[in-house]
Amino acid sequence: MTLDEVIKHCEEKAKEIRWQALKEKMDIEDVADCEECAEEHEQLAEWLKDYKRLLEERPRRGKWIYKGLSVSGLHRNLCPICKQDVISDRTNYCGNCGADMRER
């Protein structure tokens, strides 16, 4: 599962749990247990959204994986971040994802 799929699953599960509790007309204690479980699923979804945001905001850095020269004589590199072939003349950034490829 992808991170987005897990987030969606948690949100859907919270709704499903609440709906099931209403539908089955449970006693007060069981409804409270279901509400607590639904809230835990929602909390997990929020934590996963925060984690996704942190992943997206982190600086993307890598080192080109050299694959040889292209027909035109430019360097063929593989970006380790987005896994795309990039043909360039020794650029410091991936033209596809913008990752920083400068040596440190």
CYANA upper distance limits for C-alpha pairs under 8 A (distance plus 0.5 A):
  1 MET  CA      5 GLU  CA      6.40
  1 MET  CA      6 VAL  CA      6.97
  2 THR  CA      6 VAL  CA      6.84
  3 LEU  CA      7 ILE  CA      6.77
  3 LEU  CA     48 LEU  CA      7.91
  3 LEU  CA     52 LYS  CA      7.89
  4 ASP  CA      8 LYS  CA      6.68
  5 GLU  CA      9 HIS  CA      6.53
  6 VAL  CA     10 CYS  CA      6.71
  6 VAL  CA     45 ALA  CA      8.25
  7 ILE  CA     11 GLU  CA      6.86
  7 ILE  CA     44 LEU  CA      8.39
  7 ILE  CA     45 ALA  CA      5.42
  7 ILE  CA     46 GLU  CA      8.45
  7 ILE  CA     48 LEU  CA      6.92
  7 ILE  CA     49 LYS  CA      7.60
  8 LYS  CA     12 GLU  CA      6.59
  8 LYS  CA     45 ALA  CA      8.12
  9 HIS  CA     13 LYS  CA      6.43
 10 CYS  CA     14 ALA  CA      6.76
 10 CYS  CA     41 HIS  CA      5.65
 10 CYS  CA     42 GLU  CA      6.87
 10 CYS  CA     44 LEU  CA      7.51
 10 CYS  CA     45 ALA  CA      6.13
 11 GLU  CA     15 LYS  CA      7.07
 11 GLU  CA     41 HIS  CA      7.14
 11 GLU  CA     42 GLU  CA      6.35
 11 GLU  CA     45 ALA  CA      6.90
 12 GLU  CA     16 GLU  CA      6.60
 13 LYS  CA     17 ILE  CA      6.55
 13 LYS  CA     38 ALA  CA      7.70
 13 LYS  CA     41 HIS  CA      7.46
 14 ALA  CA     18 ARG  CA      6.86
 14 ALA  CA     37 CYS  CA      7.91
 14 ALA  CA     38 ALA  CA      4.65
 14 ALA  CA     39 GLU  CA      7.39
 14 ALA  CA     41 HIS  CA      6.13
 14 ALA  CA     42 GLU  CA      6.81
 15 LYS  CA     19 TRP  CA      6.59
 15 LYS  CA     38 ALA  CA      7.64
 16 GLU  CA     20 GLN  CA      6.54
 17 ILE  CA     21 ALA  CA      6.72
 17 ILE  CA     34 CYS  CA      6.71
 17 ILE  CA     35 GLU  CA      8.13
 17 ILE  CA     37 CYS  CA      8.16
 17 ILE  CA     38 ALA  CA      6.55
 18 ARG  CA     22 LEU  CA      6.87
 18 ARG  CA     34 CYS  CA      7.11
 18 ARG  CA     35 GLU  CA      7.00
 18 ARG  CA     38 ALA  CA      7.16
 19 TRP  CA     23 LYS  CA      6.51
 20 GLN  CA     24 GLU  CA      6.53
 21 ALA  CA     25 LYS  CA      6.80
 21 ALA  CA     26 MET  CA      6.64
 21 ALA  CA     30 ASP  CA      8.36
 21 ALA  CA     31 VAL  CA      6.30
 21 ALA  CA     34 CYS  CA      7.06
 22 LEU  CA     26 MET  CA      7.76
 22 LEU  CA     31 VAL  CA      8.45
 26 MET  CA     30 ASP  CA      6.43
 26 MET  CA     31 VAL  CA      6.43
 27 ASP  CA     31 VAL  CA      6.78
 28 ILE  CA     32 ALA  CA      6.66
 29 GLU  CA     33 ASP  CA      6.77
 30 ASP  CA     34 CYS  CA      6.71
 31 VAL  CA     35 GLU  CA      6.57
 32 ALA  CA     36 GLU  CA      6.66
 33 ASP  CA     37 CYS  CA      6.75
 34 CYS  CA     38 ALA  CA      6.60
 35 GLU  CA     39 GLU  CA      6.61
 36 GLU  CA     40 GLU  CA      6.73
 37 CYS  CA     41 HIS  CA      6.87
 38 ALA  CA     42 GLU  CA      6.81
 39 GLU  CA     43 GLN  CA      6.58
 40 GLU  CA     44 LEU  CA      6.65
 41 HIS  CA     45 ALA  CA      6.74
 42 GLU  CA     46 GLU  CA      6.79
 43 GLN  CA     47 TRP  CA      6.75
 44 LEU  CA     48 LEU  CA      6.65
 45 ALA  CA     49 LYS  CA      6.69
 46 GLU  CA     50 ASP  CA      6.75
 47 TRP  CA     51 TYR  CA      6.68
 48 LEU  CA     52 LYS  CA      6.57
 49 LYS  CA     53 ARG  CA      6.67
 50 ASP  CA     54 LEU  CA      6.75
 51 TYR  CA     55 LEU  CA      6.71
 52 LYS  CA     56 GLU  CA      6.72
 53 ARG  CA     57 GLU  CA      6.66
 54 LEU  CA     58 ARG  CA      6.63
 59 PRO  CA     99 ALA  CA      8.29
 60 ARG  CA     81 ILE  CA      7.82
 60 ARG  CA     98 GLY  CA      8.37
 60 ARG  CA     99 ALA  CA      5.44
 60 ARG  CA    100 ASP  CA      6.77
 61 ARG  CA     81 ILE  CA      8.10
 61 ARG  CA     99 ALA  CA      5.83
 61 ARG  CA    100 ASP  CA      5.21
 61 ARG  CA    101 MET  CA      6.43
 62 GLY  CA     79 CYS  CA      8.05
 62 GLY  CA     80 PRO  CA      6.75
 62 GLY  CA     81 ILE  CA      7.28
 62 GLY  CA     99 ALA  CA      7.42
 62 GLY  CA    100 ASP  CA      6.87
 62 GLY  CA    101 MET  CA      5.64
 62 GLY  CA    102 ARG  CA      8.28
 63 LYS  CA     79 CYS  CA      7.93
 63 LYS  CA     80 PRO  CA      7.45
 63 LYS  CA    101 MET  CA      5.53
 63 LYS  CA    102 ARG  CA      7.63
 63 LYS  CA    103 GLU  CA      7.70
 64 TRP  CA     77 ASN  CA      6.34
 64 TRP  CA     78 LEU  CA      6.46
 64 TRP  CA     79 CYS  CA      6.12
 64 TRP  CA     80 PRO  CA      7.26
 64 TRP  CA    101 MET  CA      6.80
 65 ILE  CA     77 ASN  CA      5.88
 65 ILE  CA     78 LEU  CA      5.44
 65 ILE  CA     79 CYS  CA      7.03
 65 ILE  CA     80 PRO  CA      7.51
 66 TYR  CA     75 HIS  CA      8.00
 66 TYR  CA     76 ARG  CA      6.81
 66 TYR  CA     77 ASN  CA      5.10
 66 TYR  CA     78 LEU  CA      6.99
 67 LYS  CA     75 HIS  CA      8.07
 67 LYS  CA     76 ARG  CA      5.70
 67 LYS  CA     77 ASN  CA      5.75
 67 LYS  CA     78 LEU  CA      7.41
 68 GLY  CA     75 HIS  CA      6.57
 68 GLY  CA     76 ARG  CA      5.87
 68 GLY  CA     77 ASN  CA      7.83
 69 LEU  CA     73 GLY  CA      5.87
 69 LEU  CA     74 LEU  CA      6.00
 69 LEU  CA     75 HIS  CA      5.16
 69 LEU  CA     76 ARG  CA      5.87
 70 SER  CA     74 LEU  CA      5.83
 70 SER  CA     75 HIS  CA      6.57
 70 SER  CA     76 ARG  CA      6.26
 70 SER  CA     87 ILE  CA      7.62
 74 LEU  CA     87 ILE  CA      6.72
 74 LEU  CA     88 SER  CA      6.12
 74 LEU  CA     89 ASP  CA      5.93
 75 HIS  CA     87 ILE  CA      6.07
 75 HIS  CA     88 SER  CA      5.92
 75 HIS  CA     89 ASP  CA      6.38
 75 HIS  CA     90 ARG  CA      7.33
 76 ARG  CA     85 ASP  CA      7.27
 76 ARG  CA     86 VAL  CA      6.36
 76 ARG  CA     87 ILE  CA      5.11
 76 ARG  CA     88 SER  CA      7.23
 77 ASN  CA     85 ASP  CA      6.19
 77 ASN  CA     86 VAL  CA      5.70
 77 ASN  CA     87 ILE  CA      6.74
 77 ASN  CA     88 SER  CA      8.27
 78 LEU  CA     83 LYS  CA      6.59
 78 LEU  CA     84 GLN  CA      6.16
 78 LEU  CA     85 ASP  CA      5.06
 78 LEU  CA     86 VAL  CA      6.51
 79 CYS  CA     83 LYS  CA      5.54
 79 CYS  CA     84 GLN  CA      6.03
 79 CYS  CA     85 ASP  CA      6.99
 79 CYS  CA     86 VAL  CA      7.49
 79 CYS  CA     94 CYS  CA      7.16
 80 PRO  CA     84 GLN  CA      8.38
 81 ILE  CA     97 CYS  CA      8.20
 81 ILE  CA     99 ALA  CA      7.53
 82 CYS  CA     96 ASN  CA      8.06
 82 CYS  CA     97 CYS  CA      6.85
 84 GLN  CA     96 ASN  CA      7.85
 86 VAL  CA     94 CYS  CA      7.61
 86 VAL  CA     95 GLY  CA      7.70
 86 VAL  CA     96 ASN  CA      8.20
 91 THR  CA    101 MET  CA      8.46
 92 ASN  CA    100 ASP  CA      6.66
 92 ASN  CA    101 MET  CA      5.50
 92 ASN  CA    102 ARG  CA      5.68
 93 TYR  CA     98 GLY  CA      6.06
 93 TYR  CA     99 ALA  CA      5.98
 93 TYR  CA    100 ASP  CA      5.24
 93 TYR  CA    101 MET  CA      5.82
 93 TYR  CA    102 ARG  CA      7.90
 94 CYS  CA     98 GLY  CA      5.24
 94 CYS  CA     99 ALA  CA      5.75
 94 CYS  CA    100 ASP  CA      7.30
 94 CYS  CA    101 MET  CA      7.57
